Amino acid sequence: MAYAWIDCGNGRSVFRKVREDVRQRSHLPAPRIRPDGMQAVWNPVDNQTYESRSAYERAVKDAGCEIVGDDAGHWNKPSPTIEPEGVREDIISAWNSLT
């Protein structure tokens, strides 16, 4: 929404919301484009390596299989914290020496 000064006609103006003429379907400058290229992936069904997304999906479909799920889920998992042995005891003894 935009705001503009509107003349009331009696010498008075008010600042109000005005509708914008939206002719675009999106605020983005271009449509979403899904590139066909990808990192090489091995297809265990036909033992081939593919660097084209459409060729890989076509080969999977031709083999009677289906692509399910999303591999992006494992990127969001926090890595396990590894604490070296004895650090906790060193911190406790240092804290106790200060008090």
N, C-alpha and C positions, 0 to 999 in steps of 0.2 A: 504494500500500500504506500501511496505517496501522499504528501500533504501540500496544500496550496492555499493561497489567499483567495477567498471568494468574496465578491462585491455583493452586498445585500441590496443595493439600490438606493438606500437612504443616507448615503455618505458613510456608511459603516462597512467594515470588512471583517471577516472572520477567517480563522485558520482552521481548515477542515481536511479530513481525509478525502481523497479523490481517487476514483478508479483509474487504473492504468490500462491502456489498450494493449493487451498481451496477444501478440500474433504468433509468437514462437511456441512450440510444443515443449521446449525445455530451456532452461537458463544456460545450458552448456553451448559452446560454439559449434559443436559437431556431434553427431550421433555416436553412441558407444560402439566401438569397433573391436571385435575379438580377433586378434592376429592368428594366422594359421600356423606360424612357426612356434616351436617349443624346443626345449632341450631334448636330446635324444632319449627315447624311452624304449625299453625292450618289451616286446609282447610275448608272453610265455606260450600263447596259444599257437602261434605260427613261427616262433623263434626268429622273428625279424626285429630290426631296430627301426624306429620311425622318428623323423624330425618334423613331420607335418601332422597337425592335430586332426585334420579331416581324413587323411590317409589312415591314421591309427584308429579313429572311430569307425571308419568304414571296414577295416580289417576285423575289428572286434565284432561288429554287427554281422559281417559275412560268416564269421566262425560260429554264429549262433549264441554269442555271449552278450553281456550287457555291462556297461560301465555304471557303477553305483558308488555313492559316497563321495567324500571330498578329503583329499590328503592335507588340506590346510589345517585341520584340527590339531595335528601333532606339533605345529609351530607355536601354538599358544600356551602349551603346557610349561609351567615354570621348571627350570632345571633344578635338580636336587642340590641342596647345599651340603657341601662336604667340609666338615670341621676336623682339622688335624687333632690327633690325640694329645691330651694334656693341656689344651688351650683353656678349657673351662676351669680346670683346677688352678692354672696360672692366674687367670683373671680373679678368681675367688680369693686366692692367697694375696694378690696385690691389693684387692679391695680391703681385705681384713687388715693388712699392714697399715693402711691409711687411717683406719678407725681405731 
